[in-house]
Amino acid sequence: MTKKEIEEELMDLKSDYIRIQGDLEKATSFGVNTSKGEQQLIEMEARMKELNRKLDEVKK
């Protein structure tokens, strides 16, 4: 992956993360089960961590 591709994917993930986090907050206020959404956030965090490592390698 190029630096630009990594940065673009990170931006997309961050945007999706914020959206899902907001949805979870709304769902929580209505007492809806949020375990699937929480799992999505965990997976997204892992992917962002991986992409940040790749970005660090590309910058070297």
Secondary structure, 3 states (H helix, E strand, C coil): CCHHHHHHHHHHHHHHHHHHHHHHHHHHHCCCCCHHHHHHHHHHHHHHHHHHHHHHHHHC
